[in-house]
């Protein structure tokens, strides 16, 4: 995984089995599908925010899936022996460097207990002076203290690199005395016996079975084919904004100028990177109508946490540190209350099923005006409409001494048409992995910068090693100064290529697409939570409560059946129970919107056949969906509908190519109970 000027990067944590269900993120559960085949699923853990809300054990709702996969593929490619060889090479380079320093008369910090990093004194030079001198020769060392520096090596370095560095150090005047103990180091790449691992690792078949790059390619493609991804169908997940991630936006991520920059590299070497990041900050400030921006938060939940910390820091600066009440609508993303609890806030809930009742909201604010810190509000609402009274709502909060935090999850409906600044918010986070085209399938990486009004700007996150230009008096909320800077190039490309009109058109088309689909589907399924003009925002919600009651068909049956039609399911059962929330984004053309609508209308006809008794309630295409290739092509078929009705219910499944699910319907409850903590095969 590259350095990427600080991220994205993968990090891992482990715990005892006793604590595993309190971990952030999700653990794999082992289950069985309808046909008795083993199947994996993500367990719904006790910390799941949409279920536990303010009782969740963490606000972390994402995972660095892309980076974890990169690391896993690295291990699959190199195998156990390859990783050992790499480790021996890295340690051998560090041994060689330490040995050469010893011959130079330098006493290294340790002659045994090191792996890839060698720490040594710079006498008679001062560390800072030596490091600055070497920077002029494009060699970067780290200052440890007023006497020591360190150098680190990896498998990309060569023996010539070691000799070049030694020659430069000698020329600069480092060492010069008699040889030290380090001169006797044996360069063999072996760790001291006390620290050398003797137990086996990566013994599973996958880490020891691929022996050519061709087979590696085939393995990766086989995994790709299991996914129902954007290259096969629209992904209509409501409140997720699964838009196109263009090749032109993604290409710079792999440029060496972007990948190979250390986050603590000297400013003289990072001017271009910083210019790009600060340019992106200006784009985001323009989109939000705010005055300052910090790119440091690494996800939407991280942005929520940072934004609330900024509010608390500001309130403390004006002598109002006691304010700790946070008002949150019932429809909010589950990370909102989880983040508020992490910031030691007391949550007050308000119902917004049909929009916030202004009088009820005013009374709640007045009742808590002495301690009101913030309102966390999503705009448009997660119930898929623009809150008509949003400006008055924000003003009521301000009148009671609080600040308004806007959740930017639905920013794709605002771009260029309105802004958090216009509606009266004080701070918002932006999901750059949604609105601004960073890929986020599978969970990450994401980027969740916060934008703020002028009075909050002095309290933005800073960093103790490298201070970003936006840095204020809030300590860092991420390990790197600009967070996951490496993927910031994607939204920069998105904004630069589209310009003002293109960015605004993104919102226009997203709203148009959603309202077109709503108009087509409204005669067939109840659509909830529209505004006074019967319009939705960039997404809409279909309620299947009546279908459930009349036929026993539930929203999961419809979501699974959509796979047979070649479509990824919409967001299920949230924020309205027994519902599907559809967000088409601006990326889809009318033909794809129509295909999805025709699939849903066809499913409505299938539900009618269940209702009138043509198909049994417990043996029909919806209850048995999705249908796998092995079942459809098997010798036995015991269903009262045809194989064609099961697997090819629409003409485009033949014309565009059929996506076959790997497993049939999975037993969710079993997958939640039976954790798969270790791959044994």
C-alpha positions as CSV (number, residue, x, y, z in Angstrom):
1,X,0.0,0.0,0.0
2,X,1.6,3.3,-1.0
3,X,2.3,6.2,1.4
4,X,-0.1,8.5,-0.5
5,X,1.0,11.5,1.5
6,X,-0.6,10.0,4.6
7,X,-3.4,7.8,3.4
8,X,-5.5,5.9,2.7
9,X,-3.9,3.1,4.7
10,X,-5.1,-0.1,6.3
11,X,-4.9,-0.6,10.1
12,X,-5.9,-3.7,12.0
13,X,-7.0,-4.5,15.5
14,X,-7.5,-7.7,17.4
15,X,-9.3,-8.6,20.6
16,X,-10.3,-11.6,22.6
17,X,-13.4,-13.6,21.6
18,X,-15.2,-12.2,24.7
19,X,-15.0,-8.6,23.3
20,X,-15.4,-9.4,19.6
21,X,-18.9,-8.1,19.3
22,X,-18.0,-4.8,20.7
23,X,-15.4,-4.1,18.0
24,X,-16.0,-1.4,15.4
25,X,-16.7,-2.5,11.9
26,X,-18.2,-5.8,11.0
27,X,-17.1,-9.4,11.5
28,X,-17.7,-12.2,9.0
29,X,-20.5,-14.6,9.9
30,X,-20.7,-18.2,8.6
31,X,-24.1,-19.3,7.4
32,X,-25.9,-21.6,5.0
33,X,-27.9,-20.6,2.0
34,X,-31.4,-22.0,1.0
35,X,-29.8,-24.9,-0.8
36,X,-27.6,-25.9,2.2
37,X,-24.4,-24.5,0.8
38,X,-21.9,-22.6,3.1
39,X,-22.1,-18.8,2.7
40,X,-20.5,-15.8,4.4
41,X,-22.3,-12.6,5.5
42,X,-21.5,-9.5,7.5
43,X,-22.8,-9.8,11.0
44,X,-25.0,-7.1,12.5
45,X,-23.0,-6.4,15.6
46,X,-24.1,-4.8,18.8
47,X,-22.3,-1.6,17.9
48,X,-24.2,-1.3,14.6
49,X,-25.2,2.4,14.7
50,X,-28.5,2.2,12.8
51,X,-29.7,-0.3,15.4
52,X,-28.0,0.8,18.6
53,X,-27.9,4.6,17.8
54,X,-26.5,6.4,20.9
55,X,-25.8,3.0,22.6
56,X,-23.4,1.9,19.9
57,X,-19.9,1.1,21.1
58,X,-18.3,3.1,18.2
59,X,-19.2,5.6,15.5
60,X,-17.0,3.7,13.0
61,X,-19.3,2.5,10.2
62,X,-16.8,1.9,7.4
63,X,-13.7,-0.2,6.8
64,X,-10.6,0.3,4.7
65,X,-11.7,-2.5,2.5
66,X,-9.7,-1.5,-0.6
67,X,-6.5,-1.3,1.4
68,X,-7.2,-4.6,3.2
69,X,-7.7,-6.3,-0.1
70,X,-4.5,-4.7,-1.5
71,X,-2.6,-6.1,1.5
72,X,-4.2,-9.5,1.1
73,X,-3.4,-9.7,-2.6
74,X,0.2,-8.8,-1.7
75,X,0.3,-11.8,0.6
76,X,-1.4,-14.0,-2.0
77,X,1.0,-13.0,-4.7
78,X,4.2,-13.3,-2.7
79,X,3.2,-16.3,-0.6
80,X,4.8,-17.3,2.7
81,X,8.3,-17.8,1.4
82,X,8.1,-14.6,-0.6
83,X,7.2,-12.5,2.4
84,X,10.0,-14.1,4.4
85,X,12.5,-13.3,1.6
86,X,11.3,-9.7,1.5
87,X,11.6,-9.4,5.3
88,X,15.2,-10.8,5.2
89,X,16.1,-8.3,2.5
90,X,14.7,-5.4,4.4
91,X,16.4,-6.4,7.6
92,X,19.6,-7.1,5.7
93,X,19.7,-3.6,4.2
94,X,19.2,-2.1,7.7
95,X,22.0,-4.4,9.0
96,X,24.3,-3.3,6.1
97,X,23.6,0.4,6.9
98,X,24.3,-0.1,10.6
99,X,27.5,-2.0,9.8
100,X,28.7,0.7,7.5
101,X,27.9,3.4,10.1
102,X,30.0,1.3,12.6
103,X,32.9,1.3,10.3
104,X,32.4,5.1,10.0
105,X,32.9,5.3,13.8
106,X,29.2,5.9,14.6
107,X,27.6,4.0,17.5
108,X,24.1,3.0,16.5
109,X,21.3,2.9,19.1
110,X,21.1,-0.9,18.9
111,X,23.2,-3.5,17.2
112,X,20.6,-6.2,17.5
113,X,17.0,-5.1,18.3
114,X,16.0,-3.4,15.1
115,X,14.3,-4.4,11.9
116,X,14.0,-1.8,9.1
117,X,15.0,1.4,11.0
118,X,18.5,2.4,12.3
119,X,18.8,5.2,14.8
120,X,22.2,6.9,15.2
121,X,23.8,10.1,16.6
122,X,24.9,12.8,14.2
123,X,27.8,14.3,16.2
124,X,29.5,16.5,15.6
125,X,26.6,17.9,13.5
126,X,23.2,18.9,15.0
127,X,20.5,16.5,13.7
128,X,18.3,19.3,12.2
129,X,21.3,20.7,10.3
130,X,22.3,17.3,8.9
131,X,18.7,16.5,7.9
132,X,18.4,19.9,6.1
133,X,21.7,19.3,4.3
134,X,20.6,15.9,3.1
135,X,17.3,17.2,1.9
136,X,19.2,19.2,-0.7
137,X,20.4,15.9,-2.1
138,X,16.9,14.4,-2.1
139,X,17.6,12.2,0.9
140,X,15.2,12.4,3.8
141,X,16.1,11.3,7.4
142,X,14.0,11.7,10.5
143,X,15.0,13.8,13.4
144,X,14.5,11.9,16.7
145,X,15.8,14.4,19.2
146,X,18.7,16.8,19.6
147,X,21.3,14.1,19.2
148,X,19.8,11.3,17.0
149,X,18.3,10.7,13.6
150,X,16.9,7.6,12.0
151,X,16.8,6.0,8.5
152,X,14.3,3.4,7.4
153,X,14.5,0.9,4.5
154,X,12.1,-1.3,2.5
155,X,12.4,-3.8,-0.3
156,X,12.5,-1.2,-3.0
157,X,15.9,0.0,-1.8
158,X,19.2,-1.4,-3.2
159,X,22.6,-1.9,-1.8
160,X,23.7,1.1,-3.9
161,X,21.2,3.3,-2.0
162,X,22.9,2.3,1.3
163,X,26.4,3.2,-0.1
164,X,25.2,6.5,-1.5
165,X,23.7,7.5,1.9
166,X,26.9,6.4,3.8
167,X,29.0,8.5,1.4
168,X,26.9,11.5,1.9
169,X,27.0,11.2,5.7
170,X,30.8,10.7,5.6
171,X,31.1,13.8,3.4
172,X,28.9,15.8,5.8
173,X,31.3,15.0,8.6
174,X,29.3,12.4,10.6
175,X,31.4,10.0,12.6
176,X,35.1,9.9,11.8
177,X,36.4,8.1,15.0
178,X,37.4,4.5,15.5
179,X,35.1,1.7,14.4
180,X,32.2,0.9,16.9
181,X,30.6,-2.4,17.8
182,X,28.1,-1.9,14.9
183,X,31.0,-2.7,12.5
184,X,30.9,-6.3,13.6
185,X,27.2,-6.8,12.6
186,X,26.8,-9.9,10.4
187,X,24.7,-9.0,7.4
188,X,22.5,-12.1,7.0
189,X,18.9,-10.7,7.3
190,X,18.3,-12.8,10.4
191,X,16.6,-11.5,13.5
192,X,17.9,-12.3,17.0
193,X,16.7,-15.7,18.1
194,X,14.7,-14.1,20.9
195,X,12.6,-12.2,18.4
196,X,12.6,-14.6,15.4
197,X,9.2,-16.1,14.6
198,X,9.2,-19.9,14.5
199,X,5.5,-20.7,14.4
200,X,3.9,-21.1,10.9
201,X,1.8,-18.4,9.3
202,X,-0.4,-18.0,6.2
203,X,-0.8,-21.7,5.9
204,X,-4.2,-21.5,4.2
205,X,-4.3,-22.8,0.6
206,X,-4.9,-19.4,-1.0
207,X,-1.6,-18.0,0.3
208,X,0.4,-20.9,-1.1
209,X,-1.3,-22.0,-4.3
210,X,-0.8,-19.3,-6.9
211,X,2.5,-19.5,-8.8
212,X,2.1,-17.3,-11.8
213,X,0.9,-13.8,-12.6
214,X,-1.6,-15.3,-15.1
215,X,-3.2,-17.3,-12.3
216,X,-3.1,-14.3,-10.0
217,X,-5.1,-12.3,-12.6
218,X,-7.6,-15.1,-13.0
219,X,-8.1,-15.4,-9.2
220,X,-8.7,-11.6,-8.9
221,X,-11.2,-11.7,-11.8
222,X,-13.0,-14.6,-10.3
223,X,-13.6,-12.6,-7.1
224,X,-14.7,-9.6,-9.2
225,X,-17.3,-11.7,-11.0
226,X,-18.9,-12.5,-7.7
227,X,-19.8,-8.8,-7.2
228,X,-22.9,-7.2,-8.5
229,X,-21.1,-3.9,-9.1
230,X,-21.6,-0.7,-11.1
231,X,-20.1,-2.2,-14.2
232,X,-23.1,-4.6,-14.3
233,X,-26.0,-2.5,-13.0
234,X,-27.2,0.7,-11.4
235,X,-26.5,0.6,-7.6
236,X,-29.6,2.4,-6.3
237,X,-28.6,2.3,-2.6
238,X,-30.5,5.2,-1.0
239,X,-28.3,7.7,1.0
240,X,-25.2,6.1,-0.5
241,X,-24.8,8.0,-3.8
242,X,-23.1,5.2,-5.8
243,X,-22.3,7.3,-8.8
244,X,-19.8,6.7,-11.6
245,X,-16.2,6.8,-10.6
246,X,-14.7,8.0,-13.9
247,X,-11.4,6.6,-15.2
248,X,-10.1,10.1,-15.7
249,X,-10.7,10.9,-12.0
250,X,-9.1,7.6,-10.8
251,X,-6.1,7.5,-13.1
252,X,-3.9,10.1,-11.1
253,X,-4.3,8.0,-7.9
254,X,-1.7,5.6,-9.4
255,X,0.8,8.2,-10.5
256,X,4.1,7.9,-8.6
257,X,4.0,11.7,-7.9
258,X,0.8,11.0,-5.9
259,X,1.5,7.5,-4.4
260,X,5.1,7.9,-3.3
261,X,5.0,11.0,-1.0
262,X,5.6,10.7,2.7
263,X,3.2,12.7,4.9
264,X,6.1,14.2,6.8
265,X,8.3,15.0,3.8
266,X,9.7,18.5,3.9
267,X,7.7,21.4,2.5
268,X,10.3,22.0,-0.2
269,X,9.3,18.6,-1.7
270,X,5.5,18.8,-1.3
271,X,4.6,22.1,-2.9
272,X,2.5,20.6,-5.7
273,X,0.7,18.2,-3.4
274,X,-0.2,21.0,-1.0
275,X,-1.4,23.2,-3.8
276,X,-3.7,20.4,-5.0
277,X,-5.1,19.9,-1.5
278,X,-5.6,23.6,-0.8
279,X,-7.3,24.0,-4.2
280,X,-9.7,21.2,-3.3
281,X,-10.4,22.9,0.0
282,X,-11.4,26.0,-2.0
283,X,-13.7,24.0,-4.2
284,X,-15.4,22.5,-1.2
285,X,-15.7,25.9,0.5
286,X,-17.4,27.2,-2.7
287,X,-19.8,24.3,-2.8
288,X,-20.8,24.6,0.9
289,X,-20.9,28.4,1.1
290,X,-18.6,28.3,4.1
291,X,-15.3,30.0,4.9
292,X,-12.8,27.3,5.8
293,X,-12.2,23.6,5.3
294,X,-10.2,20.8,6.8
295,X,-9.5,17.6,4.8
296,X,-8.2,15.7,7.8
297,X,-11.3,13.6,8.7
298,X,-11.1,10.2,7.0
299,X,-14.8,9.2,6.7
300,X,-18.3,10.6,7.2
301,X,-18.3,9.4,10.8
302,X,-14.9,10.9,11.4
303,X,-16.2,14.2,9.9
304,X,-19.1,14.1,12.3
305,X,-16.8,13.6,15.3
306,X,-14.4,16.4,14.1
307,X,-17.3,18.8,13.4
308,X,-18.8,18.3,16.9
309,X,-15.3,18.7,18.5
310,X,-15.0,22.0,16.6
311,X,-18.3,23.1,18.0
312,X,-17.3,22.1,21.6
313,X,-13.9,23.8,21.1
314,X,-15.6,27.0,20.0
315,X,-18.1,27.0,22.8
316,X,-15.3,26.5,25.3
317,X,-13.5,29.5,23.8
318,X,-16.4,31.8,24.5
319,X,-17.0,30.5,28.0
320,X,-19.8,28.1,27.1
321,X,-18.1,24.8,27.6
322,X,-21.0,23.5,29.8
323,X,-23.3,23.3,26.7
324,X,-23.6,19.6,25.9
325,X,-27.1,19.0,24.6
326,X,-27.4,17.8,21.0
327,X,-30.8,17.6,19.2
328,X,-31.0,14.9,16.6
329,X,-34.0,14.0,14.4
330,X,-35.2,10.4,14.5
331,X,-34.4,9.8,10.8
332,X,-30.7,10.7,11.3
333,X,-28.0,8.3,10.2
334,X,-27.0,6.1,13.2
335,X,-23.5,7.6,13.2
336,X,-25.0,11.0,14.3
337,X,-25.9,9.9,17.8
338,X,-22.9,7.6,18.1
339,X,-20.6,10.6,17.3
340,X,-22.4,12.9,19.7
341,X,-22.0,10.4,22.5
342,X,-18.2,10.1,21.7
343,X,-18.1,13.9,22.1
344,X,-19.7,13.6,25.6
345,X,-23.0,15.1,24.5
346,X,-26.5,14.5,25.8
347,X,-28.9,13.6,23.0
348,X,-32.5,14.9,22.7
349,X,-34.5,13.2,20.0
350,X,-37.2,14.8,17.8
351,X,-39.6,13.1,15.4
352,X,-39.4,14.2,11.8
353,X,-41.4,11.4,10.0
354,X,-43.3,14.1,8.0
355,X,-40.9,16.9,8.6
356,X,-40.0,18.6,11.8
357,X,-42.9,20.2,13.6
358,X,-41.7,23.8,14.0
359,X,-43.5,24.4,17.3
360,X,-42.4,21.2,18.9
361,X,-38.8,21.9,17.8
362,X,-39.0,25.5,19.2
363,X,-40.2,24.2,22.5
364,X,-37.4,21.6,22.7
365,X,-34.8,24.2,22.0
366,X,-36.3,26.6,24.5
367,X,-36.4,23.9,27.2
368,X,-32.7,23.2,26.7
369,X,-31.5,26.7,25.8
370,X,-29.1,27.0,28.7
371,X,-27.2,23.9,27.6
372,X,-28.0,23.5,23.9
373,X,-24.7,22.9,22.0
374,X,-25.9,21.7,18.6
375,X,-28.5,20.4,16.2
376,X,-27.4,17.6,13.9
377,X,-29.6,17.8,10.8
378,X,-29.4,16.1,7.4
379,X,-30.5,18.2,4.4
380,X,-32.3,17.0,2.4
381,X,-33.8,14.8,5.1
382,X,-32.9,11.1,5.1
383,X,-36.6,10.7,4.5
384,X,-36.0,12.0,0.9
385,X,-37.4,15.5,0.9
386,X,-36.2,19.0,1.4
387,X,-37.2,20.3,4.8
388,X,-39.3,23.4,4.0
389,X,-38.5,25.3,7.2
390,X,-34.8,24.5,7.3
391,X,-33.7,28.2,7.6
392,X,-36.1,28.9,10.4
393,X,-35.0,25.7,12.2
394,X,-31.4,26.8,12.0
395,X,-32.3,30.3,13.3
396,X,-34.2,28.8,16.3
397,X,-31.0,26.9,17.3
398,X,-28.9,30.0,17.0
399,X,-31.4,32.0,19.1
400,X,-31.0,29.4,21.9
401,X,-27.2,29.6,21.8
402,X,-26.5,26.4,19.8
403,X,-24.6,25.7,16.6
404,X,-26.0,23.8,13.6
405,X,-24.2,20.7,12.3
406,X,-25.3,19.6,8.8
407,X,-24.7,16.0,7.9
408,X,-23.5,16.1,4.3
409,X,-24.7,12.6,3.4
410,X,-27.2,14.0,0.9
411,X,-25.1,16.8,-0.5
412,X,-25.6,15.4,-4.0
413,X,-29.0,17.1,-4.0
414,X,-27.5,20.5,-3.0
415,X,-24.6,21.0,-5.4
416,X,-24.8,24.4,-6.9
417,X,-28.5,24.7,-6.1
418,X,-28.3,25.6,-2.4
419,X,-25.6,25.1,0.3
420,X,-25.2,24.4,4.0
421,X,-24.1,28.1,4.3
422,X,-27.3,29.3,2.7
423,X,-29.6,27.3,4.9
424,X,-27.9,28.6,8.0
425,X,-25.7,25.8,9.2
426,X,-22.3,26.4,10.9
427,X,-20.4,23.3,10.1
428,X,-20.9,20.3,7.8
429,X,-19.0,17.2,6.7
430,X,-18.9,16.1,3.1
431,X,-18.7,12.5,2.0
432,X,-16.2,12.8,-0.8
433,X,-16.6,9.1,-1.4
434,X,-20.2,9.8,-2.3
435,X,-20.9,13.2,-3.7
436,X,-17.5,13.8,-5.2
437,X,-17.0,10.5,-6.8
438,X,-14.4,8.6,-4.7
439,X,-15.2,4.9,-4.9
440,X,-16.5,3.5,-1.7
441,X,-18.0,0.1,-2.4
442,X,-17.4,-2.4,0.4
443,X,-16.9,0.4,2.9
444,X,-13.8,2.4,2.1
445,X,-11.6,4.3,1.8
446,X,-13.5,7.4,2.3
447,X,-12.8,11.1,2.9
448,X,-15.0,13.2,5.2
449,X,-13.7,16.7,5.3
450,X,-15.5,19.4,7.3
451,X,-16.3,22.9,6.2
452,X,-17.1,25.7,8.7
453,X,-18.2,29.3,9.0
454,X,-15.6,31.9,9.9
455,X,-16.2,31.9,13.6
456,X,-15.3,28.2,13.8
457,X,-12.3,28.3,11.5
458,X,-9.8,28.9,14.4
459,X,-10.8,25.6,15.9
460,X,-10.2,23.3,12.9
461,X,-8.0,20.2,13.4
462,X,-4.2,20.7,13.4
463,X,-1.2,18.3,13.5
464,X,1.8,18.1,15.8
465,X,4.3,17.3,13.1
466,X,3.2,19.1,9.9
467,X,0.6,21.9,10.3
468,X,-1.9,22.2,7.4
469,X,-2.7,25.7,6.3
470,X,-6.2,25.3,7.7
471,X,-5.0,24.0,11.1
472,X,-6.5,25.6,14.2
473,X,-6.3,24.9,17.9
474,X,-8.1,21.5,17.8
475,X,-5.7,18.5,18.1
476,X,-5.4,16.1,15.2
477,X,-8.4,13.8,14.5
478,X,-6.3,11.7,12.1
479,X,-2.8,10.4,12.0
480,X,-1.8,12.4,8.9
481,X,-2.1,16.2,8.5
482,X,-4.4,16.0,5.4
483,X,-6.0,12.7,6.3
484,X,-6.3,10.3,3.3
485,X,-4.6,12.8,1.0
486,X,-3.8,10.3,-1.8
487,X,-7.5,9.9,-2.8
488,X,-8.1,13.7,-2.6
489,X,-7.0,13.9,-6.2
490,X,-10.2,12.1,-7.2
491,X,-12.7,14.8,-6.1
492,X,-10.1,17.4,-7.3
493,X,-10.4,15.9,-10.8
494,X,-14.2,15.7,-10.4
495,X,-14.5,19.4,-9.6
496,X,-11.9,20.6,-12.1
497,X,-13.3,18.7,-15.0
498,X,-17.0,19.5,-14.4
499,X,-16.6,23.1,-13.4
500,X,-19.5,25.1,-11.9
501,X,-22.1,24.1,-14.4
502,X,-21.1,20.4,-14.4
503,X,-21.2,20.2,-10.6
504,X,-24.6,21.9,-10.5
505,X,-25.9,19.6,-13.2
506,X,-24.9,16.7,-11.1
507,X,-27.5,17.7,-8.5
508,X,-30.1,18.6,-11.2
509,X,-29.9,15.3,-12.9
510,X,-29.8,13.4,-9.6
511,X,-33.1,15.0,-8.5
512,X,-34.6,14.7,-12.0
513,X,-33.8,11.0,-12.2
514,X,-35.2,10.3,-8.7
515,X,-38.5,12.1,-9.5
516,X,-38.8,10.4,-12.9
517,X,-38.5,7.0,-11.2
518,X,-40.9,8.0,-8.5
519,X,-43.5,9.1,-11.0
520,X,-43.2,5.7,-12.9
521,X,-43.4,3.6,-9.7
522,X,-45.9,5.6,-7.7
523,X,-48.9,3.9,-9.4
524,X,-47.6,0.5,-8.3
525,X,-46.1,1.1,-4.8
526,X,-46.8,3.6,-2.1
527,X,-44.1,6.3,-2.0
528,X,-43.7,8.0,1.4
529,X,-42.4,11.3,2.6
530,X,-42.6,13.7,-0.4
531,X,-43.0,17.5,-0.1
532,X,-46.1,19.6,-0.6
533,X,-45.6,19.4,-4.4
534,X,-45.4,15.6,-4.3
535,X,-41.7,15.8,-5.2
536,X,-38.8,14.0,-3.7
537,X,-35.1,15.0,-3.4
538,X,-32.4,12.9,-5.1
539,X,-33.9,9.7,-3.7
540,X,-37.3,8.3,-2.8
541,X,-38.8,5.6,-0.4
542,X,-41.2,2.9,-1.3
543,X,-43.2,1.4,1.6
544,X,-44.1,-2.3,1.4
545,X,-46.1,-2.5,4.7
546,X,-49.3,-3.3,2.8
547,X,-47.6,-5.9,0.6
548,X,-46.2,-7.5,3.7
549,X,-49.5,-7.7,5.4
550,X,-51.5,-8.9,2.4
551,X,-49.1,-11.5,0.9
552,X,-46.3,-12.2,3.4
553,X,-43.8,-10.8,0.9
554,X,-41.3,-8.6,2.7
555,X,-38.8,-6.0,1.5
556,X,-36.0,-8.5,1.6
557,X,-37.8,-10.7,-0.8
558,X,-38.0,-7.9,-3.3
559,X,-34.4,-6.9,-2.7
560,X,-33.2,-10.4,-3.4
561,X,-35.5,-10.8,-6.4
562,X,-34.0,-7.7,-8.0
563,X,-30.7,-9.7,-8.3
564,X,-32.4,-12.1,-10.6
565,X,-33.3,-9.1,-12.8
566,X,-29.6,-8.1,-12.7
567,X,-30.0,-5.2,-10.2
568,X,-28.3,-4.4,-6.9
569,X,-30.9,-3.9,-4.2
570,X,-31.8,-0.4,-2.9
571,X,-31.3,0.5,0.8
572,X,-33.6,-1.8,2.8
573,X,-35.7,-1.1,5.9
574,X,-34.2,2.3,6.6
575,X,-35.1,5.0,7.5
576,X,-38.7,3.7,7.2
577,X,-39.4,0.1,8.3
578,X,-40.5,-2.3,5.6
579,X,-39.2,0.0,2.8
580,X,-36.7,0.3,0.0
581,X,-35.0,3.6,-0.6
582,X,-33.8,4.3,-4.2
583,X,-31.1,6.7,-5.2
584,X,-30.3,6.6,-8.9
585,X,-27.7,9.4,-8.9
586,X,-26.9,11.5,-12.0
587,X,-24.8,8.8,-13.6
588,X,-27.6,6.7,-15.0
589,X,-29.3,7.3,-18.3
590,X,-33.1,7.0,-19.0
591,X,-32.7,3.4,-20.3
592,X,-31.3,2.1,-17.1
593,X,-33.9,4.0,-15.0
594,X,-36.6,2.4,-17.1
595,X,-35.1,-1.1,-16.8
596,X,-35.1,-0.8,-13.0
597,X,-38.7,0.5,-13.0
598,X,-39.8,-2.3,-15.4
599,X,-38.2,-4.8,-13.0
600,X,-40.1,-3.4,-10.1
601,X,-43.4,-3.4,-12.1
602,X,-42.7,-7.0,-13.1
603,X,-42.1,-7.9,-9.4
604,X,-45.5,-6.2,-8.6
605,X,-47.1,-8.7,-11.1
606,X,-45.3,-11.5,-9.4
607,X,-46.6,-10.4,-6.0
608,X,-50.1,-10.3,-7.5
609,X,-49.7,-14.0,-8.5
610,X,-48.9,-14.8,-4.9
611,X,-51.8,-12.9,-3.6
612,X,-54.3,-14.6,-6.0
613,X,-52.9,-18.1,-5.2
614,X,-51.2,-18.8,-8.6
615,X,-48.0,-19.4,-6.7
616,X,-47.8,-20.7,-3.1
617,X,-46.9,-18.1,-0.4
618,X,-43.8,-20.2,0.6
619,X,-42.6,-21.4,-2.9
620,X,-42.4,-18.6,-5.4
621,X,-39.7,-16.6,-7.2
622,X,-39.6,-13.9,-4.5
623,X,-39.3,-16.2,-1.5
624,X,-36.7,-18.3,-3.3
625,X,-34.7,-15.4,-4.8
626,X,-31.9,-15.2,-5.8
627,X,-31.6,-18.2,-8.0
628,X,-28.1,-19.6,-8.6
629,X,-26.8,-21.1,-11.8
630,X,-26.3,-24.5,-10.1
631,X,-30.0,-24.6,-9.1
632,X,-31.3,-23.4,-12.4
633,X,-29.1,-25.8,-14.4
634,X,-29.6,-28.7,-12.0
635,X,-31.5,-31.9,-12.8
636,X,-34.2,-31.3,-10.2
637,X,-36.7,-28.5,-10.3
638,X,-39.5,-28.6,-7.8
639,X,-40.9,-25.1,-8.1
640,X,-44.3,-24.1,-9.5
641,X,-42.7,-21.6,-11.8
642,X,-40.3,-22.2,-14.7
643,X,-36.6,-21.9,-14.8
644,X,-36.9,-19.1,-17.2
645,X,-39.2,-17.2,-14.8
646,X,-36.6,-17.8,-12.1
647,X,-33.4,-16.7,-13.8
648,X,-34.4,-14.7,-16.9
649,X,-37.5,-12.8,-15.9
650,X,-36.7,-9.8,-18.2
651,X,-35.3,-9.6,-21.7
652,X,-32.2,-7.6,-20.8
653,X,-30.9,-10.5,-18.6
654,X,-30.2,-12.3,-21.9
655,X,-29.1,-9.3,-24.0
656,X,-26.8,-7.7,-21.5
657,X,-25.5,-10.8,-19.9
658,X,-26.7,-12.6,-16.8
659,X,-25.2,-12.0,-13.4
660,X,-25.3,-15.2,-11.4
661,X,-25.3,-14.9,-7.6
662,X,-22.7,-17.1,-5.9
663,X,-25.1,-18.3,-3.3
664,X,-28.9,-18.6,-2.8
665,X,-30.8,-16.8,0.0
666,X,-28.7,-16.8,3.1
667,X,-29.9,-17.6,6.6
668,X,-29.3,-14.2,8.2
669,X,-29.9,-15.2,11.8
670,X,-27.4,-18.1,11.6
671,X,-24.8,-15.8,10.0
672,X,-25.2,-13.4,12.9
673,X,-24.8,-16.1,15.6
674,X,-21.9,-18.1,14.0
675,X,-18.9,-15.9,13.7
676,X,-16.1,-16.8,11.2
677,X,-13.0,-15.5,13.0
678,X,-10.4,-17.6,11.1
679,X,-10.0,-19.0,7.6
680,X,-9.1,-22.6,8.0
681,X,-9.0,-23.9,4.5
